[in-house]
C-alpha cells in the first residue's frame, strides 16, 4: 500500500507531530513510548487499513517515473484511512489468512533473520513510504514507525502474546535496513551528486537528506561513527565476520536441523562466521574466544568421565546449553550484546553468564546417570557370558562344584546359621550331582555367577 505526501502530512498532523525517536542506547525510552497503555495508543494516527479491505493486501506497484508512489483506483487513500487503532488492526478477523510469523518456525511459518522474504518486505516498506528526510533512526518520529509497522501488520499475522517481540524484531531489522540504505544513498551522492537520487524519493525529501549530509556537525558524527566501527582498542583486530547476507540465526537453525538439536550452539556459530576455509580466524579476538571456550568445555567434560573412563564413550559430553553458558562467561558483552552470536541476541539473553556448570548441574547429573546405566549394562552382559564356563567346570570337576555350592550356601545363610554350620559335627559331605547345579538353589534368584560374586547391578 502507498500514500501521497498529502496523506502523509495529514497522518503526522493527526499524530500531533511527535518528537524524534530516542536512541535504543538511551535505555527503555522507545519501549515506554509504545507501552503507555491504550490512551497513548489511541492518540496514534489512524491506521491505513480499511474495514472493507482484506487485511492481507500488499503494497501496490508504484510509478517509477514519479517521485510520489501511485495509488490504486479501486482503493483510494481516503478509503483506507480510518479510526482503527493498532490493537484493533492486530485483532482484525481477516488476519487469520495472512502468512504467519513464529520464532519457533513450525511448518508454514516465517521469522525474522531466518527467512529473507521478511527482511525484504521491511526494506520495501521503508523505501516506498519514505516521505520525510529522516537521515537516521534517531530522527524518525514514532508516528512514522507506527505507520511502517501497520503496513507490515497487513502482510503478516502472529499470536498476540508475541506482539512486543515482533515489534522489537521489526524495529531492529528496519533500523538496520534504514541505516544501510541511507548510507548507500549517501555514498552514491558523493560520487554522482543529485543524479544518484532514487526515482521513488521525492525531490524535496532528497534535498533534505543532502542538507543533512552537508552539515559539518553531521559529517563529524559520521567520521566519529566510522572511527568507532574500525576502532581496535584491544589490538586484536577489527571486529568483523564472514556471514555475508546469511544471518547468524539462519546458520544456527541449519546446524540445529543437521544435529537434531533445538538449541543453537554459540561456539559453532562463532566458528562458521569468523573462521576462514583454511582454518584461520579473521581476527585474534574471535580466535582467542574460540580457544578459551573450547578449552573450558574439554576441561568440564574430562571431569565428567571420572572412574574407569567408560563414561566417555557412553556420554556425548556437555549439553549445548551447558556449552553456551561457558561461552557467555568467556565472550565479552558490549551494550548488552554478546560478542560473536550476531542476531542470536534473544537466545543469548536467556543464557546466564555465571560460573561454569558444576557437578550439581541437572544436565550433568543426567549425563552421569546415563553413562552409569550404560556401564552397568555392559558389566551385566559380561557376567552372563561367564555363566556357561562355570557350569561346564562344575560338570567336569565335582570338587569345584562342591566349593561353589558351599560358597553360595554361606552367602545365603544368616551369621547365626553360618556359625552353626561351621561346627565340626555339623559338616556332612554329600555327593554333588552336576546336573543340579544348573537349577537355581532358590526360585527367582540371580544366575549362578551373580550369587558367587554377590553382584548387585542396582
Secondary structure, 3 states (H helix, E strand, C coil): CCCCHHHHHHHHHHCCCCCECCCHHHCCHHHHHHCCCHHHHHCCCCCCCCCCCCCCCCCCCCCCCCCCCCCCCCCCHHHHCCCCCHHHHHCCHHHHHCEEECCCCCCCEECCCCCHHHHHHHHHHHHHCCCCCCCCCCCCEHHHHHHHHHHHHCCEECCHHHHHHHHHHHHHHHHHHHHHHHHHHHHHHHHHHHHHCCCCCCHHHHHHHHHHHHCHHHHHHHHHHHHHHCCCCCCCCCCCCCCCCCCHHHHHHHHHHHHCCCCCCHHHHHHHHHECCCCCECCHHHHHHHHHHHHHHHHHHHHHCCCCCCHHHHCCCCCHHHHHHHHHHHCCEECCEECCCHHHHHHHHCCCCCCCCCCCCHHHHHHHHHHHHHHHHHHHHHHHHHHHHHHHHHHHCHHHHHHHHHHHHHHHCCHHHHHHHCCHHHCCCCCCCHHHHHCCCCCCCCCHHHHHHCCCCC
